[in-house]
Amino acid sequence: MLSVIFVILTLALVMFLVFKKVNIVIASIIASIVLAVLDRQDIITAMTETFMTGTANYVKNFFLLFFVSALFGKMMESTGAAAAIARGLANLLGEKFAILGVLIAGMVLCYGGISALVIAFTMYPLTLAVFKRANLPRRLIPGAIAAGCFTFAAAALPGTPQTINVTPIPYLGTTVIAGASIGIICGVIGIALIFVYMYWETARAKTAGDGFAADAATLEALSRADEAGAGINPLLALVPILVVIILLVGLKVNVLVSMLTGSAICILLFYKNVKNISGLLADSVQSAMSAAITTGCIVGYGSVVSSSTGYATLSAALLSLDAPPLISYGLTTTILAGAAGSGTGGLAIALENLAPQYLEMGISAELLHRIGCMCAIGLDSLPHCGAVVVLLTLAGMTHKDSYKQIFVTTVLITCFVAAIGIALATVMY
């Protein structure tokens, strides 16, 4: 029992250190060393073999995916194509449904494979302009952006090349459209709940007379919104995203080839806006290295956990629960994602350590893929999550100002819909 407590303590240690803004690589190394000491593992072996093997395997499997994803996002951002899509959708829905325009724009960009933080930086000035026209309070902006790009377009809807939807493939031998029926049902339910909640928040703000207010930084961001995506037809801007989806889902082309083709199409369509290719490539490499190593170190910590005495006890307890195995799988995935502040990292740890056992029990690999993805976006956006902190900082808001909407849309609603997915999977399969 004491060995199980050691595992739980180090999970809590990771969460605490990340919340205190300690780099997640450092947090993973510290937690791995502490666990090795408490579990009486050989520290040198635990770090140089167990930890580094887990980290290196993850980087080997996913670095190129992170690179092509970052490159596609940078191309869509730098050419103004992403901004044109966001602007077009916001204008289409008008002031009355301004919040829905922001949500749909974020979801479209997310489903197309653009990373969440690229979407956030692209969407922020445009969302400011939309909120100014609709006289909506700026405190709702982080929640609107997060609801669009941190939730169901990334993990529930099948076919997206988002990293979280590609992560299960090496572990399960699935495809990006795995568990399509459950993913579509849950995605539609989740998106509908988000729409209703965020529209309710805007209506409540208007009733209370809570409107748009600008400071100097906001005025500067608004000036950038006038330039972003100007002169680009939103329908033409969608073409690179459609190409990626058609290649990946329709023609079943490799995800790396699909994303690179989308980047090439973006360059061809908007070549007049392409500047400093070498800089874009360098930025993409830097983003890929940071994402792969950061997540890889969390997976490395997971490898140390899986080598511990406590893990064996925990694993046996989970598998012996008198409940559908998808419940224990889902709970473990979302808890790991919450501890790491990373849905991708939590999902990778869960798949690496639990997937073989559940596959042996006869559970469909497609179910493990889709349920895992949906559970990974449950607790991954708790207050210590790096993406949440960046988004709040970008919008000039504090957790007190704006975290409520982020929590409701990216934690409460996602966990609720994941539970629906598990119930559906248990009944249907």
N, C-alpha and C positions, 0 to 999 in steps of 0.2 A: 504493500500500500504506500509505503514511504517513497518508493521509486516513481509511482504515479504522481505524487505530490511534487516531486522534483521537476517532472515534465511540465506540469501546470504552472509551477513557479517561474520557469524559464520562458514560457509563453507570455506570462504576465510581465516578465522583465522586458521582453521585446516590445510589448505594447507601451510600457512605461517609458522606455528609452526613446521610442519614436515620438511619443507624445511630448517629450522634453526636447524634441528636435535634434536628437542624436542621429547621425547618418545611419540609414538602415543597414548598410554593409557592416559598419562598426557594431551596431546593435546585434546583428546576426552572429558575428564573431564572438562577442562577449557572452551572449546567451549559450553558444555552443561550448565555449570553454567552461562556463559555470556548470552546464549539464554534465559535461565529461567528468569534471571533478566530483560532483555530487554522486554520479552514477558509477564512479570508480573505473572509468574507462582510461586507457592510456591517452594522455592529452595530445601527445605528438601524433599518434596514430589517428586519433579522432579528428584532428585538424588537417593534417597533411594528406590523409587518405580518405576518410569518410566525408568530411566537410568539402574538401576540394574536388573529390570525385563527383559528388552531387552537383556542386556549382559548375564544374567543367562540362558535365553532360548536358546540363540545361543550356549553357551558353552555346554548345555545339549544335543543339537541336533548334535553337530559336534566334540566334544572332542575326542570321540573314533575313528572317521574317521581320524582326524589329527594324532592320535597315530599310527593306523595301517599303514597309509601312510608313516609316518616318519620311522617306523620300517622296512617296505619294502625297502625304500630308503637306510636306513643305512645298511641293509643286502646286497643289491646289490652293494653298495659302498665298504663296508669293505671286502667283499669276492673277489673283483676285477671283478665281473661279468659285472658291468656297464662299467668299463674301457675297458674290453675285447670287448664289443659290439662297443664302440666308435672306438677302435683301428682297429677292423676288417673292419668296414665301410670305415674308412679313407684309409686304405691300399687297399681296393677293388677298390676305385675310383682313386687312384694314385695322383701324383703331379698336373697334369693338372686340375683335378676337385677336388682338395683338399678342397676347400671351401664348395663344395656340400657334401663331406663326413662328415664334421663337422656339417653342417646343418641337414643332415638326421639322424646322430647319436643322436643329441639333440632331434629331433622330436620323434625318436623311444623310447628313454628313457622317454620323457615327456608323450607320449601316453600310455606307460606302467604304469604310475602312480607315477613315482619318482618325488619328489618335485624339483622345479626349482633351488633352491640354492644348493641342493645335486648334481644336474646335473652340475651346474656351477663349483663346487669344483672338481668334478670328471673329467670334460671335459677340464679344463684349462691346466694342464700339458700336456695332450695328444694333445690338439690343438696347444700348443707351438711347440711340436715336428713336427706336420704336417706342420705348417707354416714355420718352419726352413727348412724342406726338400723342400718345394715349394718356398722358398725365398719370403714370403709374409710379409707385415709389421704387427707388433704386434698391432698397433692401431685398426686393423679390428677385433681382437679377441672378444672383448666384444659384438660387433654387431652380429658376427656369432653365439655366444653362446645364446644371447638373442633372436635372430630370430628363433632359433630352439626350445627353451623351454618356451618362454614367449607368444607364439602366437597360431597358429591354431591347433596344436596337442593337446593343453590343452582345447580349448574352442569350436572349430568348428567341428572337427571330432567326430562323435558319438561313444560311447562305452568306452571312456577313464575313468578311475577311479580318474582322477585329481579332487581335491576339488572343483574347479570352476564348473565342470560338474555335481557334486553331490549336490552342494548347492541348486539348485531349487527343488530337489525332495520333501523335507518336505513341501514346500510351495505350490507346484503344483500337487503333486501326480504322477509325471512323472517317467521315467526311464532314464538311462544313454544314451539310444539310441534315445531319443526324438528328433523330427525334423531332422531325419536322412538325408532325401533327400537334404534339404537346407544346412545342415551342411557339407555334402560331397561336394556339388557343390562349396560352398564358401571356404571350406578348400582347395580344389584342386586349385582354382583360387588364393587364398592367398599364398599358398606354391609356386606356379609357379612364382608369382610376386617377392617373396622373393629370389628365386633362381636366377632369371634374374638380380635383383638389386645387390645382393651380388657378383655374377659372374662379373658383369660390374665394380663394385668397385675394385675387384682384378685385372682385366684386365687393368683398368686405372692406378692402382698403379705400375704394371709391366712396362707399357709404360713410366711412369714418372721415372722409376729407383728406386722406393721406395721399399726397400726390408727389410729382417729380420735383426734386430740388438738386441744384448743381453747385459743385464747388469748382475750384480752378482746375484740378486734375480731370474732373468730369467734362468740363468745357473743352479741354485739350483732346480728350478721347472722342468727343463728339465731332471735332473738326476732322479727325481721321476717318470717321464714319462716312463723310461725304465723298471721300476718295475711294474707299474700299469697294472693289468690284464694279466701279462705275464704267459704263459703256460695254459691259459684257452681258450678253443675253443669258438669263438664268437657265433656259432650256439647253443651250449649247454648253453651259458650264456643267450640266448633269452628265454629259456624254462620257467623260473619263470614268465616272462612278458606274454608269450603266455598262460600260465595256468590261470593267473589273467583275461585276456581278454576272454578266452573261458568260464570260470566260470561265469563271470559277464554278458557277452553279449549272449553267446550261450546257457548256462544253466540257466541264470537269477538268479544266486545265489546272496545272499546279499553281498553288497560291502565289509563289514567288514570281512566276512568269506572268500571272494575271496582274499583279500589282505593278510590275515593271512596265507592262504594256499600257496600263492606265496612266502611268507617269509619262510615257512617251507620247500618248495621245494628248495629254494635257499640254505638253510642250509644243506639239504640232498645232494645236488649236489656238493657243495663246502665246505664240512665240514672241510677239512684240512686247509682252510683259515679262518675259524671262530674262533675268539679269543675274550675273555672277553665279554661273552654274557650279564652278568649283567651290564657292562658298556654301551653296545649297547642299552639295555632296558632303562637304566637311561637317556641316551642321547635322546632316542625317546620320553620318557615322558616329558623331559624338552622342546624339540622342540614342542610337541603337546600343552603343557601348554602355551608356549609363543604365538604360532599361534592362539590358540582358544581364549585366553584372549585378545590379541591385536585386533583381528578382532571383538570379542564380544563387546569390548568397543566402537568400531566404530558403531556397530549396536545399542548399547545403546544410543549413541548420536543421531542416526537416530530415535530412539523411542521418544526422547525429541523433536526432530524436528516435528515428526508426531503429537505430542500433542500441538503444537503451533498454534496460530491463523494464522500465515503466511503460514503454510503448507496447511491448509484448502483452503486458497485463491489460492495458487499455484496449488494445486491438481485440483480445479475447473477450473482454467485457462488451464491446460494441457488437461483435458478431453474435454474442449469445443473448442479446436483448430480445425480449418477447414483443417484438414490433417489426414491421416491414423493414428490411435492410436498407431501403432507400432513405428511411428517416435517419438512421445512424450515419449513413454516408453524407446526407445533406447537412446534418448538424455539424459533423466534423469539418466539412469543407468550409462552411460559413464561419465557424469559430476560428479556423486557421486563417481565413482571409481577414477576419477582424483583428486578430493578433498581429498579423503582418502589415495591416493597412494596405493590402494588395490583393485584389481578387485573383489575379493571374498567379501570384505566388502561392496563395492558399490552395487554389485548385491544383496546381502542379504538385504540391506536397501530398495532397489527398490522393491524387491519381497514382503517383509513384508508389505510395505505401499501401493503399487500400484497393485499388482497381483489380489487381490479380486475384485477391481473395473473393471479391464480389463477382468477378467473371466466372470463377470456379463454382460459385453457387448457382450459376445459370442466369444471372441477371444480364439483360441485353446491354451490349456495349453502347448502343445508340441512346438508351435511357441514361446510362452513367454519364455520357457526354452532355446531354441537354440538361439533366437535373443538376449535374455538377456546375455547369456554367451559370444556371439561374441561382443556385445557392451561393456561388462565389461572389455575386454582386449584392449580397444581403448585408453583411456587417463590414464590408470592406471600406465603407465611407463613414466610419465613426470619426469623431473630432480629430484624432491624431493622424488621419490619412493625409499623405502628402498632397494629393490632388485637390482635396478639400481646402487645405491651407493655402495652396497656390491660387485657387479660384477666389477665395475670400479676399486675399491680398490684392489680386488683380482688380476686384470690384471696390476696393477700399472699404470693406466691411469687416466686422468682427464676428466671432461665433455667436455672440449675443444678438447681433443685428439680424443675421441671416441663416444661422445653422438650422433653425426649426424647419424651414421648407426643404432644405437638403435632407434632413433626417427623415421627414415624412415620405418624401418621394424615393429616396435611394436606400432607405433602411426599412421603414415600416411596410411600405407598399411592396417592395421587392421580396421581403421575407414572407409576406402574406401570399403573394403570387407563387413563390417557390413552394410553399406548403400546398397550394392548390395543384401545382404540377406533380408533386409527390403523390397526392391523393389520386389524381387522374391516372398516373403511371401505375399505381397499385391496382386500380380497378381495371384499366384497359389491358394491362399485360400480366 
